Structure formats: C-alpha cells, structure tokens
C-alpha cells in the first residue's frame, strides 16, 4: 500500500545558515554557563573565557537568546531573512560598542575582549549574508500561459 506524502518545503541556503548560526549560538551560550555559572552577572573578568572569548552570564544569556531566535526563525524564508537583519543590526552594534568597551572595564558589561569583537563583526557579516541571499527563481509552468510556450514563441 502506497502512502501519499506531503510536499516537502524547499529550504534555501540562507535558511540552513540561520539554523546553523542559531544552534551554534545556543550551544555557546549553554557552554558559557558551564564556565561562568551565574556569578558576576555583568562583571568584567578577563579570566572567564570560552575558547579565548571573554564571557559573563549576561553575555551567555545574549547568546542563548540569539540561538533561540535562529532556531525559531529558520523555517520560513522571510523569517530567516529577518533573523539575518537582526544579526546584522545587533552584532554590528555589539562590534561598535566593543570598540569602546574592550579597553574600558567601566562600561564593559558584556565582558567583551578583542576576540569577541572580531567574532561580532563576523556574525554581522553572516547576518547580512542570511538577509540578502538571492531568492530562488521558480518558473511554474501553467497550461495556457506564456510560461508553457517555447522560449522562441514568447
């Protein structure tokens, strides 16, 4: 007995990239809590690092939220692009903030170091890629329309 299958939704590369970014940030946020716990919520402490990136609990929460957004928004093309724009704006702002905060512990609430700053810039660029990835071109041939005609007749 054959069972009919539902049509599969074709996912674009930008959607898969949004999912990957979301999963990575969620895992990084969770691993960050293993390093920092919940102590020193907004503390600037150069000894709290994960793979060379400075973190604190507030920084970890930001990563978890971004991860959840990526995982939540990847499934539809438009929402994946929205996630891309959010990454671009959020991490672009984090990069700009980090330019001042890295050497100023008085305003460095996210415990950003130089490595974080470059990662934020890279994340902003990935967000731009997700946001502006070209749409797939789909031609649906329908009987009686010009799409059904040979190209030389149209």
C-alpha positions, 0 to 999 in steps of 0.5 A: 500500500502506497502512502501519499506524502506531503510536499516537502518545503524547499529550504534555501541556503540562507535558511540552513545558515540561520539554523546553523548560526542559531544552534551554534549560538545556543550551544555557546551560550549553554557552554558559557554557563558551564564556565561562568555559572551565574556569578558576576552577572555583568562583571568584567573578568578577563579570566572567564573565557570560552575558547579565548572569548571573554564571557559573563552570564549576561553575555551567555544569556545574549547568546542563548537568546540569539540561538533561540531566535535562529532556531525559531526563525529558520523555517520560513524564508522571510523569517530567516531573512529577518533573523539575518537583519537582526544579526546584522543590526545587533552584532554590528552594534555589539562590534561598535560598542566593543570598540569602546568597551574592550579597553574600558572595564567601566562600561564593559558589561558584556565582558567583551575582549578583542576576540569577541569583537572580531567574532561580532563583526563576523556574525554581522557579516553572516547576518547580512549574508542570511538577509540578502541571499538571492531568492530562488527563481521558480518558473511554474509552468501553467497550461495556457500561459506564456510560461508553457510556450517555447522560449522562441514563441514568447 
